[in-house]
Amino acid sequence: MLVSLNWLKNYIDVGSHTPEELSELITKSGIEVDGIKYVAEKSKGVVVGHVVSCEKHPNADKLNLCQVDIGEEQLQIICGAPNIAAGQKVAVATPGAVLPGNFKIKKVKLRGVESNGMICSLQELGISEEFIQTEYAKGIFVFPEDTEIGQEVTSLLNLDDAILEFDLTPNRSDCLSMFGVAHEVSAIINKPITFPDETLETAEEKAVDRVSIGVDVPDLAPYYAGFLIKDLEIKESPLWLRNYLMAAGIRPINNVVDITNYVLMEYGQPLHAFDFDLLQTDKIVVRLATENEKIITLDDKERTLTTDNLVITDGEVPVALAGVMGGANTEVNDQTKTILLEAAYFDPATVRKNAQLTGIRSEASTRLEKGVDPDRVYRAGIRACQLLQKYANGVVLAEPAVFDQLDRSEKSIEIEKGEVNKRLGTDISSEEIEKILTKLQFAYKRDAEQFQVSIPTRRGDISIFEDMLEEIARIHGYDNLPYTLPTSSSRPGGLTNRQLLKRKVKNYLQGVGLMETITYSLTKADFVDKLISPEIAELDTNPVSLLMPMSEDHKYLRVSLLPELLGSTSYNHARKHSNVALYEVGSVFLSQEETLTTQPDENLRAAGVLTGTWIDHKWQQNNKKVDFYVAKGIVDGLFQYLDLSVTYKQSQVKDMHPGRCATLHIGEEVVGFVGQVHPQLAKNLDLKDTYVFDINLESILEKVEIEPSYDAIPRYPSVTRDIAFVMDQDVEAGAIKAVIEENGASIVKQVEIFDVYTGENLPEDKKSIAYSLHFQHPEHTLTDEEVEAVYQDIIAKVNEAFSAYVRS
């Protein structure tokens, strides 16, 4: 909604409030003002002049030598506008005038002839293109003949106007009119409103004797009034009316159409004028269209109607789409002498359906589909008749033809001071509530602290106590509401443990170089049973399918994050991005029901995909491809970051490489897996060696310590010793590492595997694995004896458990 501030001032005195100040007050009261546009930059010294004569410049073919009377004197001005002519009244910038852009007008000589001033176009007066009528887009502007010579043009051309752009929510349709905006501003700045006089003088002849109204569907059109105005003179609208329409974003056409549009913006009530002489009968019938019935609308397009379209007919054929657009067969034109003026109330849902079915969006349909004020329908017709009398010399016939089954009853809402303060956390007195209701112009009855409020029909958005509560809050001032936090046993703000875990996992994975991606929760049949983690596979789940999928690629809820991640990796690989490292933290959906009757369980997981080169330092000639140990290292780091102990067991997982895959264990529980994707699956996706991991965050959430903790920085030096054990080929390196950690727990702080050897000097069924042991005591410096004792104990325990001996 575009609101002209100068137009608004006709109804309410905004005092010394600037457009910016008024916009801020309106925004704070609940209606957002998106922006302010000014019609023109400031200028001074521009007046109305009368072109007494206009002759060709003696030394230039495209210039004219004009004598212009500005009241106090006559100026000689040279003008090059193509539409300049003698007898016109034009905007004249006199010598000394200042135009927008600080352009100063001086006496000059053009082709040897003196010019004292400038005849201005609207653009030269700083008016934005959007506020200029098409016919004046080129050349100078010509004032009406009755314009007084010598007066300033600022008010005549609305140059000092500011346009406020309201961003209205659907419930505030009352502010789709200047009256509604006036009510709103009145409540905000506490100033009275002055509305135009609606008295109307009519002829003795009655409209009801010349036209009848019939409504076949009264539930869809409960009110229809037809006013008759005859002896009209179709001409250009007065300048002030054209200015206001342009400010509201409406293009002026002629006085009859402009007046209906003006009242539309003023009252918020759409009107439509039919050329009465073009109607085939003396009846207006409102009905539903017949199937495939045709109408040519005012935009000269033929529309094919259905039985869902509500139409206005002349008893024979449709002459308008109800609430949307009139028909071309009864359009007001230059020869129109008598019009039938429609003022009607149509069912909002029906108008919306009319607009949707035809694809026509108009100012009228926008208001009718949101609901107009029932109390203004007839009054808007009277106001339009009044203006047609004055500016089109029309004769208004008495007693318009009316069909009326419209409900104009006002809603009543009971409010109580204590409940208002309880909800708002305020201490508003009953007297303050009375003042607010008075500002809003809501009638009420008070009984102690109880109020029975009558809601005016213009405020269709208010129907329950909570609506009134909002009105009281916004007029009282949102800035005046207390801003203390509510008292509660729960901790305000903060993240849940689940959110904290997700954040920690994401921070780590991003920190080690993986890029987050968010794939679809829906997947295709080829992916739904792929790469399922062993602990989920044991549940014997059934994939959940959609009843009406958008496509076959999005038919099932995913049971694993990895297939879609691999799809993204393949997509990148096909576009020459061969080095890919992606991760996702999201849910998979599990159900053991064959026919779904309850919501599937959501299982939070973290998964990653790596392929290509992991390190590529060309200068150092250091190049490392992604392998199992890169993927495992990332998983190791994550569990270390979460302060959890994880063990790996070589396993065979469906769709994974049979020799390069391990399941993750915390204690005896499987919490995911890591390894290489089966070469055949990778080939199907056009991928090379690709490694993945999948971790069950639901299980980790039960075990991880979310609260921050820390270990004191060691104050004493550490000792490092390396040891290599010779063992059977089938002994797992991690098993021996676990024995070392268990038996050296008192002072062994870290154990790392750094070498594996098979071959010369070792039996064929043996291998050698080297470990680096990091010794440190938190309270004193270790002695050689302490380290040696633990070192020898570790050797003995490893030998006892695995028959492994130290390699010499």
Summary of the structure (lengths in Angstrom):
residues: 808
radius of gyration: 41.8
end to end distance: 89.8
largest distance: 127.9
contacts: 2534
relative contact order: 0.06
helix: 28%
strand: 30%
